[in-house]
Amino acid sequence: MSPDVVATVAWLTLLAMGAIWEVVCHLSGGRWSSLTDIGARLWTRPPGRIVLIAVWAFVGWHVFARYTLPG
């Protein structure tokens, strides 16, 4: 299996896990914090904003650079 396929499967697995976590958290009636709640809490303070922007940049760079640059 090529490294590109492995990376694609890894990103899709992470995406699916995040979506499943959101659904489970919303169906649990607030028992667990969803990713949306965690992001909202982090966004209220400057260090949290830096973390969220860094995660966004990391994911964006790795996903878009992998799939938009000719290689």
C-alpha positions as CSV (number, residue, x, y, z in Angstrom):
1,M,0.0,0.0,0.0
2,S,1.4,3.4,-0.9
3,P,2.1,6.1,1.7
4,D,-0.5,8.3,0.1
5,V,-3.2,5.7,0.6
6,V,-2.2,5.2,4.2
7,A,-2.3,9.0,4.9
8,T,-5.7,9.3,3.3
9,V,-7.1,6.4,5.3
10,A,-5.6,8.0,8.5
11,W,-7.2,11.4,7.8
12,L,-10.5,9.9,6.9
13,T,-10.4,7.8,10.1
14,L,-9.7,10.9,12.2
15,L,-12.6,12.7,10.5
16,A,-15.0,9.8,11.1
17,M,-13.9,9.5,14.7
18,G,-14.6,13.2,15.2
19,A,-18.0,12.9,13.6
20,I,-18.9,9.8,15.7
21,W,-17.8,11.6,18.9
22,E,-20.0,14.6,18.1
23,V,-23.0,12.4,17.5
24,V,-22.4,10.3,20.7
25,C,-22.0,13.5,22.7
26,H,-25.2,15.1,21.4
27,L,-27.1,11.9,22.0
28,S,-25.8,11.5,25.5
29,G,-27.7,14.6,26.7
30,G,-24.7,16.6,27.7
31,R,-23.0,13.9,29.7
32,W,-19.7,14.4,27.7
33,S,-18.4,17.5,26.1
34,S,-18.5,17.6,22.3
35,L,-15.7,18.9,20.2
36,T,-17.9,21.9,19.5
37,D,-18.1,22.6,23.3
38,I,-14.4,22.1,23.7
39,G,-13.6,24.5,20.8
40,A,-16.0,27.1,22.2
41,R,-14.3,27.0,25.6
42,L,-10.9,27.2,24.2
43,W,-11.8,30.1,22.0
44,T,-12.7,32.3,25.0
45,R,-9.1,32.8,26.1
46,P,-6.1,33.9,24.1
47,P,-3.9,30.8,24.7
48,G,-6.8,28.6,23.6
49,R,-7.2,30.7,20.4
50,I,-3.5,30.2,19.7
51,V,-3.9,26.4,20.1
52,L,-7.0,26.3,17.9
53,I,-5.3,28.4,15.2
54,A,-2.2,26.2,15.3
55,V,-4.3,23.0,15.0
56,W,-6.3,24.5,12.1
57,A,-3.0,25.5,10.4
58,F,-1.4,22.1,10.9
59,V,-4.4,20.2,9.6
60,G,-4.9,22.7,6.7
61,W,-1.3,22.5,5.6
62,H,-1.1,18.7,5.7
63,V,-4.5,18.1,4.0
64,F,-4.3,20.8,1.4
65,A,-0.6,20.5,0.6
66,R,-1.0,16.7,0.2
67,Y,-4.0,16.9,-2.1
68,T,-3.4,20.1,-4.1
69,L,0.3,20.1,-5.0
70,P,1.3,18.0,-8.0
71,G,3.6,15.3,-6.8
